[in-house]
């Protein structure tokens, strides 16, 4: 009985901890999508995520750090975005849009990739 009680308490503890994890620890990343087939990048979900990523690209061509750029579109003032290559910023987005361009041929994805690479 004591062992079962410990197991139950562990499960409760892990569940509660997961509820309070910072969003930065649980957000989607390139790793979640890199193995998707080309068809997925042409799907409604793939296109939605690609469009979300494009919306977060700064005027300089980079993306902000420690920010979930995949789950929702950026709705603020574009001029306020400050992108960087620090802390994993920009690299995952470049990987995603390059893959999306290869799968779809959408020139907007190619242009976003080139702007990011130029940055």
C-alpha positions in Angstrom: 0.0 0.0 0.0 2.8 2.4 0.8 4.4 1.9 -2.6 1.0 2.5 -4.4 0.5 5.7 -2.3 4.0 6.9 -3.4 3.1 6.2 -7.0 -0.2 8.1 -6.8 1.6 11.1 -5.1 4.2 11.1 -7.8 1.6 11.1 -10.6 -0.2 14.0 -8.9 3.0 15.9 -8.4 4.1 15.5 -12.0 0.6 16.5 -13.3 0.6 19.6 -11.1 4.1 20.6 -12.1 3.2 20.2 -15.8 0.3 22.6 -15.3 2.7 25.4 -14.1 5.5 24.9 -16.6 6.4 28.1 -18.4 5.0 28.3 -21.9 8.6 28.5 -23.2 9.2 24.9 -22.0 6.1 23.4 -23.6 5.7 25.4 -26.8 6.0 23.7 -30.2 9.3 23.7 -32.0 10.9 22.6 -35.2 11.6 19.2 -33.7 7.8 18.6 -33.5 7.5 19.0 -37.3 10.8 18.1 -39.0 9.8 14.5 -39.8 6.4 15.4 -41.2 5.9 14.4 -44.9 5.6 17.0 -47.6 1.9 16.5 -47.7 1.6 17.7 -44.1 3.3 21.0 -45.1 0.6 21.4 -47.7 -2.2 20.6 -45.2 -4.4 23.2 -43.5 -2.4 22.8 -40.3 1.0 23.0 -42.0 0.0 26.2 -43.9 -1.5 27.7 -40.7 1.7 27.2 -38.8 3.8 28.5 -41.7 1.7 31.6 -41.9 2.0 32.1 -38.1 5.8 31.9 -38.4 5.8 34.4 -41.2 3.8 36.8 -39.1 6.5 36.9 -36.4 9.4 37.7 -38.8 10.9 41.1 -38.0 11.5 43.6 -40.7 15.2 42.7 -40.5 14.4 39.1 -41.4 14.9 37.4 -38.0 12.5 36.1 -35.4 12.3 36.9 -31.6 13.9 34.6 -29.0 12.0 32.7 -26.4 8.7 33.2 -28.3 6.2 30.7 -29.6 6.0 31.7 -33.2 4.1 28.6 -34.3 0.9 28.4 -32.3 -0.6 31.8 -33.1 -0.1 34.7 -35.5 1.6 37.9 -34.3 -0.9 40.7 -34.0 1.2 43.6 -32.7 3.1 46.3 -34.5 5.6 44.7 -36.9 8.2 47.4 -36.1 8.3 46.4 -32.5 9.5 42.8 -33.2 13.2 42.3 -32.3 14.6 39.2 -33.8 18.0 37.5 -33.1 19.9 34.3 -33.6 20.4 34.0 -29.8 18.7 31.2 -27.8 17.5 29.2 -30.7 15.7 32.1 -32.3 15.4 32.2 -36.1 17.1 28.9 -36.8 14.0 26.7 -36.2 11.9 29.2 -38.2 14.3 29.1 -41.1 14.2 25.3 -41.1 10.4 25.3 -41.1 9.9 27.8 -43.9 12.6 26.1 -46.0 10.8 22.8 -45.6 7.5 24.4 -46.3 8.8 26.1 -49.4 10.2 22.7 -50.7 6.9 21.1 -50.1 4.6 23.8 -51.4 6.6 26.0 -53.8 5.1 29.0 -52.1 7.4 31.9 -52.9 6.4 33.8 -49.7 8.2 31.0 -47.8 11.2 31.2 -50.0 11.4 35.0 -49.5 11.0 34.7 -45.8 13.8 32.2 -45.7 16.1 34.4 -47.8 15.4 37.4 -45.6 16.2 35.4 -42.5 19.4 34.1 -44.1 20.4 37.6 -45.1 19.9 38.8 -41.6 
